[in-house]
Amino acid sequence: MSSNLMWDARKFQENLGSLISKFNTLFLSDIAPIISNPSGDRKASLKAIIALNVPQIQTDLHKVLSEIEHELRDNAHFLLIQSGFSEIESQTYLSSNFHSGCIKSSVINELNSTVGLLNELTTLAIAHLNVLETNSGFGGMLRGLFKGYSNPVDGISHAFGQGSMQIEVSSSLQGFNSAALLVGQSIDSVSTSLHTVVLEKWNSFGAMLENL
């Protein structure tokens, strides 16, 4: 930023908002259109989750956090100079208050937990997809018939949607859905935490300038 220009508060707000939004969507951005379709193919959704490159997602999330810190630091530096700070004084202040990792350190534990849950979800997606493929289609029908012959009671229950195969699918689905819900809540939580940390950091800086 040139010291001859006026600080653009709206642009700063838009840039930060865009970065925080990007952070939120990075977790599932590649597959969001697939898994958010209520009439979509469940197996396709599971395969999309299984194909998630979680290590790359984690790397990209860290990059966005660095971009947020850079945006905060650049704007703080501009305002410090505009407020009469020398370059040395500005750098001293920035090193203490807007150093590398100043935002990441506040959300890293929650972020790591969310990434861990996302990893677990991909594992559960593999197991659930296997259950669906085993108990559906022609193979599932044959398996149901076999169970009916080998266990007449289960065969009758299967006809009314209460057999061991349906129970297995239902149990698997419940476990996967619970994990998916937990991942969604965790993503929302870490995104909210990031927004709060950024806001508190910037408001603290603003209060310092006002008290000069």
C-alpha positions, 0 to 999 in steps of 0.5 A, a space after each residue: 500500500 502506498 502511504 499517499 493513498 487513503 485506507 479503503 475500509 470496505 475493500 479490507 472488509 471484503 478481502 477478509 470476508 472472502 478469505 474467511 468464506 474461502 476457509 469455510 468452504 475449503 473443507 468440502 468445496 470439491 464435493 459440496 454440489 454432490 453431497 448437498 443434492 437431496 435427490 443425489 445418488 448416495 453412493 456417488 456422494 460416498 465415493 466423493 467423500 472417499 476421494 477427498 484429499 484431506 492432506 491437501 485440504 489441510 495444506 490449503 487451509 493453512 495457506 488461507 490462514 497465512 493469507 488472512 494474517 498477511 492481510 491484517 499485517 499489511 493493513 495494520 502497517 498502512 494505518 500505523 504509518 498513516 498515524 505517524 509511526 516510523 517504519 521501525 516503530 511500525 515493524 516493532 509493533 507488527 512483530 509483537 501483534 501481527 507476527 506470522 502465526 498470530 491467527 493460526 495459533 488461536 485456531 490450530 487445535 480446533 482446526 486439527 480436530 476438524 481435519 481429524 474428524 474429516 479423515 474419520 468420515 472418509 473411513 466411515 464412508 468406505 465402510 458404509 459404501 461397502 455395506 450398501 454395495 453388499 446389500 443392494 442390487 442383484 447381489 443384495 437380492 441373492 444374499 437376501 434370498 440365501 438368508 431366507 433359505 438359511 434362516 426362514 425367520 430372517 427371510 420373513 423379516 427381510 420381506 417386511 424391511 426388518 431383516 438383518 440386512 436392513 438392520 445392517 444398512 440402517 445401523 451403518 447409515 446411522 453411524 455415518 450420518 452421525 459422523 457427518 453431522 459432527 464434521 459439519 458442526 466442527 467446520 462451523 465451529 472452527 470457522 466461527 472461531 476464526 471469525 471471532 479471533 480475527 475480529 478481536 485482533 483487529 478491534 484491539 488494534 483499532 482501540 490502540 490507534 484511537 487511544 494515541 
